[in-house]
Amino acid sequence: MASKLLIIGAGMATACLLQSLSGRDHNLVITVIGDERDCCYNRVMLSSVLAGEETPENLDMLGAACAKEAKFLAGTRASHIDLEKKQVLCDGGTTVAFDQLVIATGSQVARPPLDCSGIEGIREFRSLQDTRDFQAMAAKNKHAVVVGGGLLGLEAAHGLNKQGFVTTVLHRNTHLMNRQLDVEGGKQLQRTLERGGLSFRLGTSVASVQSARGHITGLELQSGEALPCDLLVLATGILPNTQLAAGAGLASDRGIVVDNRMRTEVADVYAIGECSQIDQQCFGLVAPIREQAAVLAREILRQRGEPFQQQEWPTQLKISGIDIYSAGELDDSAEQIFLRDPGAAIYRRLVIRDNRLIGAALVGDKNGGTWYAELIQNKQDIADLRSGLMFGRNVAQAMANAAQKAA
């Protein structure tokens, strides 16, 4: 007898889950409810679409064969989960029954407390529709300000800059990507982005918003500076979307509380992706979400396998053509090795404690990043590799081999 699997949310977590289920023997009838018209696309590449470097079609994560395994209710918002009746009510009155339910509602932007109600031109950057809207605005607007100097903010700024906006990034911290990079790495990234046309205001935030005829015209900063602004994009971190789950009585904290097999406290009800919380941790990187999907696929199919394992996942990305890689712990009290090449816009920092690599930050050159993450994860002794460690696996091992022969 067929079993009805219902997934609420049609983002990257759902795409990873469908990929994990694809090709396996099962009797599932899968339905996906997504409030966007676009389903299961790669949000990481949105800035490339905005910049005109990529097409929306190339963001599809499923492919025709995988997509056929599920029925998609696109442009449909789930409004209530009835756990007793095992059904979900959608806006418009449609109800969808389930035997197993996966909540993959993702996250939303953590908006700063600004008095800007009723003012147009204040947006977020989270969807393909946002990219379409920004591209349409480019012809009639000149000045864009992005609030947030993390990954989301810098990606948005890069795309807007390529669309012809005079773009300024506003960040309350004193250096960019402060959660992934140290001060020097953040400054190197800033200098490289400035050469590409972006401007920055760091260590300050928005004090007030000016408008005329209901549309934003400028900002006053806490520093006292005034900036012209036709488009204000908020990229100030994310908050898990827990409202739907909490409304159904499911345990929620920062995220929807699940165990290491993605199970809520209610049988056959699961949560995955940015909306989920395991112990005290929520998830915003693709790597752990892929692992969650693999674990959940086995759980849905009642198959044995390893549970989800918490670990320190590295950050690997590219902003405006600039490679960035960060892994482990950037502890100032441990031993430090640096490589600085301002002319080539390269900064590399390795952190060592007790002959073990514990952290790495790479800007402009990610060579060896994956290897460094392995060394950190495995707590491998790097005494023999130390002389060439900064230059990646091949150089480090070649120098270690040469030293052994010489001895």
N, C-alpha and C positions, 0 to 999 in steps of 0.2 A: 504494500500500500504506500502511495506517495506521501511524503512528509513536506509540509509547507514551511519553508524558510523565508522569513521576512527580514530585510535589512533596511533600516532607516538611515538614510544618508548615502549619497552617491559620489563620495570624494575618493581620495587616494587610499584610505584604509579599506574601503569597500572594494576598490580595484584590486588591492593586494589579496584580499580574502577570496575574491572570485578567481584570481589567478591560481591560488593555492587549491581551490576546489576543482578547477578545470581539469578535465581528462580523467578524473577519478570515478570509480564506480559508485554511484549513489542513486537514491530514489527521491531526491529533493526536487521540489518545484520552487524555484527561487524567484522572489519578487523584491525589487529595489525601489524604494521611495526616495526621490531627490527633489529638493525645492528649486534647484536651478534647471534651466533648459538643457544645460550641458552636463554630461555625466562622466564620472571616472576619468578625469584628465589630470595631467601632471602639473600641479600648481607650482612646483619648483621652477618651471619654465615660463611662468606668466610674464616675467620681465622681458624675456626674449621675444615674446609675442608683441608686447607693448612697444619694444624697440624696433620692431619690424625685422628682427633677425630670425624669427621662426614663425611657422603658420599654426593656427589653432588645430588643424587636422593632425599635425605631428605630435600633439600632446595626448592623444588618445592612449590609454594604458591597457586596453583590453584586446583590441583586434576583433574582427568579425566573428570568429569561431567562439571565443570566450564570451563575447557579448550575447550570443544566441542562447547561452545557458541560463539567462535570467530575463525576466520581464521587467522593464523599466517604466516606472510612473514618474516621468520627468516633469518638472514644473509643478510638483505636488508637495504640499507641506503637511506633514504629520502634526496633528494638534493634540492628540490624547492617546495614551496607551491604557487599555483596559486589560490588566493582567488576569483578572478573574475569567473574563469571557475570551481571553486570548485573541484580541483583535485591536487594531489601531484605527482610530478615526482621523480622517484627513479633512482639511479645509474643503468646503464644498459638499460635505456629507458622505463621501465615499468611506466605506470601511473595508479593511483588509485583514483577513484571519491569518493566524500563524500557529504552528506547532513549536517552532523555535524562532526566537527573536534576537537579532543583533542590532544594537544601537551604535551607530557610527556617525554621530552628529557633528563631529569636528569641533571647531572653536570659532570664536569671534574676536575682533580687535578689542583690547582693553582701552576704551576711550578715556582720555583725560577729562577732568572736570571743567569743561569750557562752557561759558554761557553763549551758545550759538544756535539756540532753537529758532527755527523758521528761516535760517540763513542758508541759501543754496551755495554750492561750490565747495562743500566740506564732505569729503568722501573717504572710503577705505579702499584697500587694494587686496582683494581676496579671491576674485573670480574672473573668468573669461569675459563676463559682461562688463566688469570694471574696465578691462583693457579696451573693449570696444568703445565705451563711453569716453575714456580719456583720449583715445585717438580722434574721436569726433570733436572733442573740446579744443584740440590743439590748434585748429585753424582760427579760433576766435579768442583764445586766451594766451597770455604771454608769460605770466609769473606763477610758478608752482612752488609751494613749500611743503616739504615732507617732514612730519614730526616723527622722529625715531631714527637713530643711527645704528640699529641692528640690521640683521639680514633682510627682513621684510622692507625696511625703510630704504636701504641702499639699493635693493633691487628695483623698487618703485622709482627712486630718483634716477637710476640709470635709464630706465625705459622712458620716463618723461623727458629727460635730457635729449634722448635720441629723437623724440617726437617734436623737438624744437622749443620746448619750454625753457625759460631761464629758471633753473632749478636750484633751490637752496634746501639743504638738510639741516634740520634743527634737532639737537640732541642734548638732553639735560646732563649727560655725563661729559667728562672732559676729553674722552677719546672714543673713537668709533668701535663698534662691536665689542664693548667692554666685557661681555660675558664669555667671549671666546678668545680675545686677544689681550695682550698686555699693552701698556701705554705706548711703548716704542713701535710695536706691530700696528696698533691703531693709527699712530701718526704716519707711518709709512704708507698705509692704505689710504689715508686722507690725502697725502701729497700726490699720490698716483691718480686718484679720482679728480683732484683739482685740475690736474693737467688735461683731463678729459672734459672739463667744462663745468663741473659741479662746484657749488659754493657751500660753505659750512658755517654754522653758528653753534658752538659747543659750550656746554656749561650753563645753559640758559633754557628757558621754556616760554610758552605763550602766556602772556598776561591777559590780553583781551583781543577780540576780533572786531574789525571794522567792516561795515557793509554799506551798500547803497542800493536802493530799490530791491532789497531782499537778497542781494548777492554779495558774497565776500569781496572786499577790495584791498584789505591789508591786515597786518598783525602788529600789535605792540608786544615786545618781548619783555621778560622780567628784567633784562639788562637795561631797558629803556629805549632800545633801538626800535625803529619802525621799519617794516618790510612790506613792499607791495605784494599782493597775493590775489590771483584770480582763481587758484585751485589749491585747497589745503587737503593734503592726504595724510590720514592718521595711520601710523604704523608703529604703535606704541605697545607692542607685545600682544599676547593672546590669552583668552580666557576660555576654558573648556565649556562647551554647550551642554549643560546639565539639566536645563529647565524641564525638558520633556520627561526625562527619567525621574527627576525629583517629583514632578507632578503625579507620577504613577506610584509614588511611594518607595522607589528604589533608593538605596543608600547613596548619598552623594556628599562629597567634601569639596575639594577644589575640582575634582573630576568625579565621574561615576565610579564608585568603588567596586573593584573586581579582584579576584584572586589571580594566581599565576597561571591559570588556565582560561582567563578572561571571563569567568563566571561571576554574575551578580549573586546576591543571596537568594534569588528566585530561580528555581530550576528551569533550564532551557531558555534563559534570558541572559544575554552576554553584552559586553561593551568592548569596543576596540578603537584604537587610534587616539587622536588628540583629546577626545572627550573622556577617556578612561584614566583611572588612577589605580596604581598598584602600590600598596603600602603608602608612602608619602610622595610618590613620584608620578608626575604626568609626563606626556611624551609629545615632542614637537618635531622630531627628526624622522626621516623615512626609514632608516635602518631598523630601529626597534619596532616600528609599526609593521614592517615586513615579517619580523620574527613573531610578533603577536598574531598576525594573519595565519602563519603556518601552524602555530599552536592551536588556534581556534578552529581551523579547518579540521584538524584531527579530532578535536572535542565534538564538533558538530556531527562528524561521521562515526563517533564512538570508537575511535581508534586510539591505541596506546602511543605514547610518545613523551618526550621530555617536556616539562613545563617551561614557561617563559622565564628566562634568566636575566636578572638585573645586571647591568654593567655600565661602564663609562664608554659611551659611543663617541667616536671622533666626529668633528664637524668638518665637512669637505664641501666646498662650494666655489663658485666663480662669479665675481661681480665685475661687470664691464671689462671682461677679459682677464681679470686679475685672480689668480689662483690663491685660495686661502685654505689652510688646513690647521686644525687645532685638535690636540688630543691630550688627555691626562691632566696633570696638576702642574700649574705654573707657580711653583713655590719659590719665592724670593730667597728663602733661607737655605735652599739646597745649592748644589754646584751648578753653575751656568756655563753654557758654551754658546757663543754668538757668531753669526756670520752676517755682515752688513755690506751691502753693495748698493748705495743710493743711486748710482748712475744707471744700474739695471733694475732699480725699484724692487730689490730683493732684501728681505729680512728673515732670518732663520734663528730660532732659539731652541736649544735643547736643555732640559733640566734633569740632573742626575743626582741620585741619592744612593749611597752604599753600592756603587757600581751597578746600579740599575736605572734605566731610563724611566722617569716618572711623568714627563711632560714634553710636549713639542708644540711650537707655534711657527707656522711657515706662511709668509706673505710674498706673493710674486713668484714663488717656485715651490711646488708641492712634492718635488722629487723625494722619494723615500717615505712619504707620509704613511702609507698603508703599513710599511715595514715597522716604522716607529710605533704605530698603534699596536702591532703584534708584540713588539718588545715590551711595551708598557703592560699589555694585558697578561702576558706570560711571565712577567717579572724576571726576564732573562738577564743573567750576568753579562755585562757588556765590556768587561775589562779588556778582552782581546780585540774588541772592535772599536775601542775608544778613538784611536788615532784617525780613523777615517769615517767615524760615525756621522759627522755633519754632512757628508756627501752621499749618503744613501747606502743601500745594501751592497751593491756590487763593489764600490770603492772600498767600503769598510772591510768586506771579506777578503778582497784582493790584498789590501795592506796587512791584514792579520795573517794571511797565508805567507806573504813575503817575510814577515817578521819571524814566523815559525821556522822557515827555511834558513834564514840568517842565523838563528839561534842554534 
